[in-house]
């Protein structure tokens, strides 16, 4: 820019031309998916396609009730998925709104307000306290300017800004920093004023680069959905093959091809696992509701099961582990005495002058977080009287001397109170070497504990002829004040719970290494190495992967490095949960397996990029979410194991008559009654099951372990095979004894219902306790059993129900036999659990973590 432009800013025409040439100061709108496009993508999922095809098949068969139920489940699943996917499209919209406020610029030598989107490169921005900066810029004028850059850097304290020494200074690669001439779009002016020349707008700004990285990142499909899709696809193929075989066998052996097609449809529907997607949808929806009651909003319900299997939790420091506010923590006197402030411990009289002087050296109406903390600490001590008088003169903070002083006038008395960087106050006090060394040692001791340290001094002006600078007064050192961003009270217990559950907690922060290590120690994060951003930049991917297992704290990390860390951890096979609240956290939140955003202090961008949001910003809620996630995942596995098991006797009893030449017992209506009423309703019992005793004492499941593991499938098939064998024997015996077909059909149906109830009881708990299977509290189970008894009674006593199902009346002793088969099955399978557990010890769990895995 020319010298005239430096003063007068751009011309209106020049700004308009540049706006047309370089584009508006906003992020490019992504190729947003419409609701219809999302719905079409959802319909390509095999599980939903099966639901819809099943409903259509029932409509073609004339079973409207069953078709409506199935189609309702499909529609509900599609609607929920579309809504959730559409919400993720708002990420860049939230980012755009944050980064494009109104701006005050100088054009044609006059100040004028314009929309933020019309700011162009080389515009002169006028910055005042409270303004949100519209674009990246370099300062040409500054008066005690401080900027809150926590959105980009994670730092809770504002940083001081200075005028650029060179007109063409280039902004550093990483945004933010103390004593820098650069300010950034989306950050806030916390104090002072200034004029800045715009250097980058829209996608070229620091925040714009974050937005671009979000736009190019894809959200990974959850593992549970992928595995369920795979197993449903294979089961669908297998069921279709068996149905085709049944049609051929029936047609060849019995000659009725229409009846053969109907029998094939019934067999195919009996083998199609349409309950899997229903269970998945219901469990995750109910899981989101349960987790919501614990203070966690689930934005993508499929992240619930992933959270339960998380192996590593990457947490930000500011606003996540800490409260994102400053509080006075320690006072130090020149005598060497130190006092740590605590809520219930009174402040000794010797420290009153230090606290009073620090307050007098601060703004009367503070906006700076450290000054607010000092005033709050002073107000909390009742013995310290509020000083009278007024500030009659002040010396502001300057780059060459990082200290500020207020001259207080009370009658004829004048008092000069100063605070600032310890080295600056030491210069003002002209401390001898021994006192300066003691001061330095005290500062370092506080810094290692994660504190920001200010030195405080006082002087007495001889008269009202104010000196030109603070250095012209004779100051006496009053002491040091240490301020810290307090650790959240719930954090240590939450971290300890994570460690017991086998989840490694790692801190990733932009703060200094000493501060980060101190906070990590207070939080209970395991001891380990600290890796700084500069050191990280020197490592290639292989070297970083080799060092990751030993690192528990990443310090001085830039936003793009957070993303690299998350990606490196995922590349090593970790299931990564990442917490954060700022714009700088958004890419890593989206890249992580589970992004966890803060609800109160978090930005819209972070919340939109995350999978779950902590409504109350309580770090302890993460542990509760992990606990519930593991419970939900366990219950999904129980339900899936039950569904596998229950399909064996249903399909077996549908096939057996074909191979043995017996009457066809079950038609489409019987299969529909069993699968579309009994099975889904029974599966709901597992959603309400309470957690296992070792839920938070076992490590996360192996990320490579399949949901439908071979041992689990074998155990389920064994359960179903035993149930089928018992009912088949009863069928053959009763048929051989001459029981009429309608009565035989009713007996087999009720025996199958009894064994379904037994399979529910067997699979509701992972342990081998028969008592738990019967009396373990579950209100949903009581309702299900009551419903089954009511349906059975209706079938037994209502002639129209018997006619609809082509059932005959059966004697009470036959009903006793049917119920007895269920009891025998329950006892046998509960007795087999210890044998199964020992058989799979040391291997992937069949239906529960083995004792070795639970340690």
TORZAVO-271303 format. One record per residue (C-alpha): x negated, y negated, z negated. Coordinates in steps of 0.05 Angstrom, whole numbers, padded with zeros to 5 digits, always signed. Each point is the difference from the previous one (the first is absolute). Layout:
N
XYZ...
This chain:
855
+00000+00000+00000-00021-00072+00012-00012-00047-00059+00065-00035+00015+00037+00066+00001-00030+00017-00068+00036-00061-00028+00062-00005+00042+00012+00074+00014+00025+00026+00066+00045-00039+00046+00072+00023+00006-00011+00018+00073-00065+00036-00015+00033+00041-00054+00058+00018+00046-00048+00022+00055-00039+00043-00049+00064+00030-00028+00020+00020+00071-00070+00027+00015-00015+00039-00064+00070+00017-00025+00038-00014-00064-00029+00007-00069+00036+00065-00014-00012+00074+00009+00021+00033+00065+00065+00036-00007-00010+00075+00003+00038+00046+00046+00055+00011-00051+00042+00062+00005+00075-00008+00003+00045+00042-00044+00022+00039+00061-00072+00015+00019-00015+00023-00071+00062+00044+00001-00021+00033+00065-00069+00013-00029+00032+00031-00062+00044+00045+00042-00061+00031+00031-00016+00032-00068+00015+00074+00003+00033+00002-00068+00051-00053+00018+00011+00031+00068+00017+00065-00035+00049-00035-00045+00035-00031+00059+00000+00063+00042+00027+00039-00059+00057-00049-00008+00016+00004+00074-00001+00076-00003+00050-00001-00057+00044-00048+00040-00002+00048+00059+00019+00057-00047+00058-00041-00025-00025-00005-00072+00012-00075-00007-00012-00005-00075-00068+00032+00004-00017-00041+00062+00019-00065-00035-00043+00018-00061-00060+00017+00043+00007-00061+00045+00009-00045-00061-00066+00024-00028-00033-00012+00067+00030-00070+00006-00020-00018-00071-00071+00023+00012-00005-00040+00065+00029-00064-00031-00047+00003-00060-00061+00012+00044+00019-00057+00048+00010-00049-00057-00067+00019-00032-00038-00004+00066+00032-00066+00018-00022-00031-00066-00073+00015+00016+00007-00043+00062+00004-00062-00045-00073+00003-00021-00026-00051+00050+00063-00042-00008-00016-00009-00074-00072-00016+00018+00020-00050+00052+00047-00037-00047-00054-00004-00053-00053-00027+00046+00039-00054+00036+00023-00054-00049+00010-00073+00018-00063-00041+00004-00022-00073-00008-00048-00018+00055-00035-00063+00026+00016-00014+00073-00011-00064+00037-00028-00028-00065+00066+00010-00038+00023+00053-00048+00059+00042+00022+00036+00063-00023+00006+00054+00052+00022+00073-00001-00057+00047-00018+00007+00037+00067-00019-00066+00037-00067-00008-00035-00057+00008+00051-00075+00008-00002-00036-00066-00018+00061-00029-00035-00015-00038-00064+00039+00030-00058+00015-00043-00060-00003+00044-00063+00032-00017-00066+00010+00039-00064+00055+00053+00009-00005+00003+00076-00003+00066+00036-00055-00006+00053+00026+00009+00070-00063+00023+00036-00073+00017-00010-00040-00065-00006-00065-00032-00022+00000-00058-00049-00022-00069+00023+00023-00034-00064+00012+00029-00070+00016-00027-00069-00004+00053-00054+00033+00049+00047+00014+00070-00024+00037+00054+00039+00037+00062-00024-00024+00054+00048+00027+00060-00038+00042+00021+00060-00063+00012+00040-00053+00016-00052+00037+00028-00060-00035-00050-00046+00048-00027-00053-00037-00067-00009-00001-00058+00049-00067-00014+00032-00032-00068+00009-00009-00028+00070-00052-00049+00027-00008-00041+00063-00037+00034+00057-00072-00025+00006-00003+00017+00074+00057-00020+00048-00002+00066+00038-00005+00047-00059+00025+00070+00014+00047+00035-00049-00030+00063-00033+00024+00069+00020+00037+00009-00066+00052-00050-00022-00005-00039-00064-00055-00020-00047-00023-00053-00050-00032-00065+00025+00018+00015+00073+00026-00052+00049+00050+00048+00031+00074+00006-00017+00047+00053+00027+00071+00007+00026+00050+00023-00051-00041-00021-00061+00021-00054-00050-00032-00065-00021-00003+00009-00075-00032-00067-00016-00027-00063+00032+00007-00024+00072-00037-00001+00065+00000-00004+00076-00019+00060+00042-00012+00012+00074+00036+00061+00026-00046+00054+00027+00047+00059+00013+00075+00009+00006+00049+00058+00006-00032+00067+00016-00070-00030-00002+00006-00019-00074-00022+00044-00057+00072+00019-00016+00014+00009+00074-00055+00052+00005+00034+00038-00057+00066-00004+00037-00033+00028+00063-00029+00058-00038+00069+00016-00028+00031-00002+00069-00049+00051+00027+00008+00049-00057+00049+00058+00003+00034+00028-00061-00017+00074-00006+00057+00050+00000+00006+00030-00070-00026+00070-00008+00065+00027-00029+00038-00023+00061-00052+00030+00047+00000+00067-00036+00076+00003-00005+00006-00016+00074-00050+00055+00017+00035+00054-00042+00069-00020+00024-00024+00003+00072-00028+00070-00009+00060+00024-00038+00045-00029+00054-00039+00037+00054+00002+00064-00040+00075-00007-00015+00015-00013+00073-00039+00061+00021+00036+00044-00050+00068-00029+00020-00015+00017+00073-00021+00070-00020+00065+00008-00039+00041-00022+00061-00035+00051+00043+00005+00057-00050+00073-00014-00016+00018-00005+00074-00037+00063+00019+00021+00043-00059+00071-00024-00011+00019-00029+00068+00036-00063-00023-00041-00058+00027+00044-00056-00026-00004+00032-00070-00075+00008+00013-00009-00075+00012+00040-00017-00063-00041+00050-00040-00064-00030+00028+00021-00070-00019+00016+00023-00070-00067+00036-00007-00037-00059+00029+00034-00048-00048-00015+00046-00058-00074-00002+00016-00007-00074+00019-00028-00036-00062+00044-00062+00008-00004-00009-00076-00073-00021+00004+00012-00069+00030+00061-00009-00044-00039+00017-00063-00058-00045+00022+00046-00059+00012+00040+00009-00065-00061+00013-00044-00039-00059+00026+00061-00047-00004+00014+00023-00072-00074-00004-00015-00001-00073+00023+00058-00013-00047-00033+00034-00059-00066-00037+00012+00039-00065+00007+00026+00010-00071-00073+00002-00022-00014-00068+00030-00027+00022+00068+00033-00019+00066-00010+00052+00053-00003-00032+00069-00014+00066+00036+00029+00058-00038-00045+00051+00034-00059-00032-00037+00028+00029-00065-00028+00070+00011-00066-00029+00025-00007-00041-00064+00010+00064-00040-00059+00031+00037-00046-00061-00004-00072+00017-00017-00028-00070-00006+00029-00067-00020-00035-00062+00026+00020-00059-00041-00012-00074+00007-00021-00037-00063+00033-00068+00001+00074+00004-00013+00000+00076+00000-00044+00022-00058+00000-00070-00028+00055-00050-00012-00024-00050+00053-00005-00056-00051-00056-00029-00042-00003+00005-00075-00051-00024-00050-00038+00061-00025-00064-00021-00036-00030-00061-00033-00075-00010-00012-00034-00052-00043-00072-00026+00007-00015+00034-00067+00009+00066+00036+00066+00018-00033+00052+00031+00045+00075+00010-00010+00045+00044+00042+00071-00027+00002+00056+00048-00018+00075-00012-00008+00004+00015-00074-00068-00026-00022-00004-00073-00024-00053-00044+00031-00054-00020-00050-00007-00075-00014-00070-00001+00028+00027+00012+00070+00054-00054-00002-00046-00056+00027-00021+00043+00059+00071+00016+00020+00022-00072-00010-00058-00027+00042+00014+00049+00056+00073-00023+00002-00020-00073+00000-00047+00013+00059+00059+00029+00040+00055-00034+00037+00056-00026-00045+00051+00036+00044-00042+00058+00025+00012+00039+00065-00066+00037+00000+00010+00071-00031-00061-00007-00045+00023-00067-00027+00070+00028-00011-00030+00057-00040-00041-00049-00042+00061-00043-00016+00041+00061-00017-00054+00026-00047-00005-00069-00034+00076-00004-00008+00002+00069-00032-00044-00023-00058+00046-00039-00046-00058-00028-00041-00026-00038+00060+00035-00067+00005+00019-00028+00067-00047-00059+00012+00029-00069+00008-00025-00051+00050-00007+00002+00075-00051+00013+00054-00029-00067+00020-00054+00025+00047-00019+00066+00034-00059+00030+00038+00022+00051+00051-00035+00064+00020-00053-00011+00053-00039+00050+00043-00065-00026-00029+00025+00007-00071+00053+00052-00015+00028-00034-00062+00056-00048-00016+00010-00049-00057+00058-00039-00030-00009-00063-00042+00054-00002-00055+00019-00065-00033+00031+00000-00069+00002-00071-00026-00071-00025+00003-00029+00070+00000-00026+00031+00065-00014+00073+00009-00030+00033+00062+00018+00074+00009-00031+00042+00055+00006+00070+00026-00028+00037+00060-00049+00051+00024-00048+00019-00056-00062-00020+00040+00031-00068+00014+00018-00013-00073-00070+00023-00020-00028-00054+00045+00046-00052-00030-00020+00020-00070-00075+00003+00018-00007+00064-00039-00070+00023-00020-00024+00066+00028+00018+00043-00061+00071-00027-00004+00008+00005+00076-00023+00074-00004+00050+00014-00055+00055-00033+00041-00019+00041+00062+00000+00065-00040+00069-00015-00028+00027-00016+00069-00028+00065+00029+00030+00040-00057+00069-00029+00014-00008+00008+00076-00016+00074-00008+00066+00007-00036+00036-00029+00060+00010-00072-00025-00003-00067+00033-00042-00044-00045+00004-00076-00010-00046-00041-00043+00027-00057-00042-00035-00063-00025+00016-00067-00031-00029-00069+00000+00016-00070-00027+00000-00057+00051-00034-00061-00030+00049-00048+00033+00051-00007+00056-00052-00014+00053+00007+00068+00030-00063+00032+00027-00004+00018+00073-00008+00074-00013+00010+00049-00058-00076+00009-00004-00008-00069-00031+00031+00022-00066-00031+00039-00058+00041+00064-00005-00002+00050-00057+00017+00073+00015+00065+00022-00034+00001+00072+00024+00025+00048+00053+00070+00024+00016+00009+00067+00035+00063+00010+00041+00025+00066+00029+00057+00026+00042+00030+00046-00054+00008+00074+00014+00073+00022+00003+00018+00035-00064+00028+00061+00036-00062+00012+00043-00046+00042-00045+00055+00051-00015+00020+00002+00073-00072+00012+00023-00009+00054-00052+00063+00034+00024-00026-00002+00071-00065+00032-00021+00036+00055-00036+00041+00012+00063-00064+00008+00041+00008-00068+00035-00065-00039+00007+00009-00075-00011-00045-00047+00039-00001-00076-00005-00008-00041+00064-00008-00075-00013-00030-00063+00027-00026-00018-00068-00072+00004-00024-00030+00067-00018-00010-00015-00073+00072-00025-00008+00028+00059+00038-00039+00051-00040+00022-00033-00065+00073+00003+00019-00008+00071+00025-00029+00021-00067+00056-00034-00039+00051+00035+00044-00031+00068-00013-00022+00011+00072-00053+00055+00001-00073-00022-00003-00033+00001+00067-00038-00040+00051+00017-00071+00023-00004-00015+00074+00001-00072+00024+00025-00026+00066-00070-00018+00024-00024+00071-00016+00061+00029+00035-00015-00039+00062-00068+00033+00005+00029+00071-00002+00023+00038+00061+00061+00045-00006-00040+00062-00017-00040-00035-00055+00064-00030-00028+00034+00068-00001-00060+00029-00038+00004-00054-00054+00075-00002-00009+00005+00056-00052-00045-00038-00049+00031-00070+00007+00054-00024-00047-00005-00075+00012-00005-00039+00066-00018-00073-00013-00005-00062+00043+00040+00036+00054+00027-00036+00061+00070+00015+00026-00024+00039+00060-00045+00041-00045+00060+00021-00042+00029+00029+00062-00065+00036+00016-00003+00030-00070+00071+00027+00005-00014+00029+00068-00065+00032-00024+00035+00032-00059+00054+00028+00045-00053+00027+00047-00029+00041-00057+00068+00033-00012+00024-00043-00057+00074-00019-00007-00008-00074-00013+00047-00046-00039-00019-00073+00004+00028-00056-00044-00002-00074+00016+00038-00065+00002-00033-00048+00048-00001-00011+00074-00071+00027+00000+00027+00066-00026+00052+00011+00055-00044+00038+00050-00026+00048-00052+00070+00009-00029+00026+00019+00068-00059+00045+00015+00004+00038-00066+00041+00063-00007+00040-00038-00052-00002-00076-00003+00022-00027-00068+00016-00075-00002+00015-00044-00059+00072-00025-00001-00005-00065-00040-00068-00028+00018-00007+00037+00066+00008-00037+00065+00055+00017+00050-00054+00026+00046-00027+00049-00051+00070+00024-00019+00019+00012+00073-00064+00037+00015+00005+00045-00061+00039+00065-00007+00022-00014-00072+00004-00064-00042-00008-00006-00075+00061-00043-00017-00027-00022-00068-00075-00001+00020-00011+00052-00054-00060+00042+00017+00028+00054-00046+00058+00008+00048-00050+00032+00049-00010+00057-00048+00075+00009-00008+00007+00000+00076-00055+00053+00005+00036+00042-00052+00066-00006+00036-00033+00012+00067-00030+00065-00025+00067+00020-00030+00036-00015+00065-00052+00038+00041+00004+00060-00047+00076-00001+00005-00003-00004+00076-00044+00062-00001+00049+00036-00046+00058-00018+00046-00039+00022+00062-00019+00066-00033+00073+00011-00018+00023-00015+00071-00051+00048+00029+00022+00053-00050+00075-00009+00010-00004+00004+00075-00027+00071-00002+00062+00034-00029+00048-00044+00040-00035+00016+00066-00012+00072-00021+00073+00013-00016+00020-00032+00066-00048+00045+00039+00007+00065-00038+00069+00020+00027-00025-00010+00072-00057+00050-00009+00040+00051-00040+00065-00004+00039+00040-00026-00059+00056-00051+00004-00022-00072+00007+00010-00028-00070-00020-00073+00008+00025-00046+00055-00015-00073+00012+00047-00024-00054-00034+00043-00053-00069-00023+00021+00026-00072-00001+00028+00009-00070-00065+00029-00026-00048-00048+00034+00038-00065+00005+00032+00003-00068-00037+00046-00047-00072-00010+00023-00004-00076+00004+00039-00009-00065-00044+00051-00035-00062-00035+00028+00022-00063-00037-00012+00037-00065-00074-00002+00014-00001-00076+00010+00025-00009-00071-00051+00049-00030-00045-00032-00052-00076-00001+00008-00044+00060-00016-00038-00004-00066-00068-00005+00036+00022-00052+00051-00051-00052-00022-00052+00049-00025-00017+00031+00067-00040-00029+00057+00034-00023+00063+00014+00054+00051-00052+00013+00052+00014-00049+00057-00011+00056+00049+00050+00046-00035+00063+00011+00041+00068-00013-00031+00023+00067+00028-00060+00041-00021-00003+00073+00019+00002+00024-00072+00062-00043-00013+00035+00028+00062-00019+00072-00020+00028-00011-00070+00064-00029+00028+00009+00056+00050-00012+00050-00055+00055-00032-00041+00048+00000+00058-00020+00070+00022+00014+00028-00069+00067-00035-00002+00017+00027+00070-00021+00070-00018+00045+00002-00061+00061-00026+00037-00014+00044+00060-00002+00062-00043+00065-00020-00032+00030-00012+00070-00021+00068+00026+00024+00037-00063+00068-00034+00000+00009+00009+00075-00017+00073-00006+00051+00007-00056+00054-00026+00046+00012-00071-00026+00044-00038+00050-00035-00052+00042+00036-00062-00030-00016+00022-00071-00071+00018+00020-00010-00069+00032+00025-00034-00064-00045+00043-00045-00062-00013+00041+00016-00074+00003+00007-00006-00076-00061+00042-00012-00039-00046+00046+00026-00061-00037-00022+00031-00067-00070+00013+00028-00003-00071+00027+00013-00025-00071-00055+00047-00025-00049-00028+00052+00017-00071-00025-00017+00020-00071-00065+00035+00021-00026-00059+00040+00020-00057-00046-00063+00009-00042-00071+00019+00018-00013+00037-00065+00022+00072-00016+00048-00016-00056+00069+00032+00007+00024-00044-00056-00021-00063+00039+00036+00027+00061+00065+00004-00039-00002-00057-00050-00047-00052+00030+00041-00064+00001+00029-00020+00067+00068-00032+00004+00004+00010+00076-00007+00075-00010+00061+00001-00046+00041-00036+00053-00024+00047+00055+00016+00062-00040+00068-00028-00018+00013-00015+00073-00021+00070+00021+00046+00031-00053+00058-00044+00024-00011+00019+00073-00004+00073-00018+00064-00004-00041+00035-00035+00057-00021+00054+00048+00022+00054-00048+00068-00028-00018+00023-00040+00061+00029+00043+00055-00011-00053+00054-00074-00003-00018-00006+00075+00005+00036-00001+00067-00046-00055+00027-00061+00040-00019+00031+00068+00017-00015+00024-00071+00037+00055-00036+00016+00002-00074-00054+00033-00041+00003+00031-00069-00030-00032-00061-00051+00056-00007-00024-00015+00071-00007-00073-00020-00040+00023-00060-00045+00040+00047-00011-00061+00043-00018-00043-00060-00043+00055-00028-00043+00001+00062-00015-00074-00011-00021+00013-00073-00045+00058+00020-00032-00042+00055-00014-00056-00049-00033+00046-00051-00042+00035+00052-00026-00063+00032-00016-00034-00066-00039+00062-00019-00039-00005+00065-00023-00071-00011-00060+00017-00045-00022+00053+00051+00005-00049+00057-00039-00053-00039-00056+00049-00015-00001+00023+00073-00012-00070+00025-00046-00024-00056-00056-00041+00029+00036-00007+00067+00049-00051+00027+00062+00001-00043+00059+00041+00024+00052-00041-00035-00037-00037-00055-00070-00021-00021-00037+00058-00029-00028-00005-00071-00069-00013+00030+00025-00058+00041+00037-00029-00059-00061-00009-00043
